[in-house]
């Protein structure tokens, strides 16, 4: 698993297809919380498991699955309850 210290706030998160998913807001114990105010994240807080991270470079967090697969499986906070996708 990637060292959590490599994942920093505001890094872009992309799928294995290099498509934009969102930007890092917070790194949690087992998840990455994406920034709410990002069109890629649908203007909601989303959580993705840190286990999805393939590698991190200077500008991006690269996932091991495509952007569509990640968005189909991420968890979101609607402001009232947790939801999926």
C-alpha positions, 0 to 999 in steps of 0.5 A, spaced: 500 500 500 502 507 498 504 511 504 499 516 506 504 521 506 505 521 499 498 523 498 497 530 499 491 535 499 489 538 492 493 533 488 488 531 482 486 524 483 485 520 476 483 513 474 488 508 470 485 511 464 488 518 466 481 521 467 479 526 472 476 523 478 477 529 483 482 532 488 484 530 495 481 534 500 483 529 506 487 523 507 483 518 512 485 512 516 483 507 510 480 512 505 481 519 501 476 524 501 475 528 495 474 535 495 466 537 495 467 543 490 470 539 484 465 538 478 469 531 477 466 529 484 459 532 483 459 537 488 459 532 494 464 529 498 466 522 496 470 517 499 475 512 495 479 507 499 486 508 499 487 501 497 485 503 490 491 507 489 496 505 484 502 510 485 502 517 486 507 522 482 508 530 483 501 532 481 497 526 481 494 520 485 493 515 480 488 509 481 488 502 479 481 502 476 478 507 471 475 513 472 468 510 471 469 504 475 471 508 481 465 513 480 461 507 480 463 504 487 465 510 491 461 512 497 458 519 497 455 524 503 449 527 500 449 532 506 444 528 510 446 520 509 451 516 505 450 514 498 453 510 493 455 512 486 
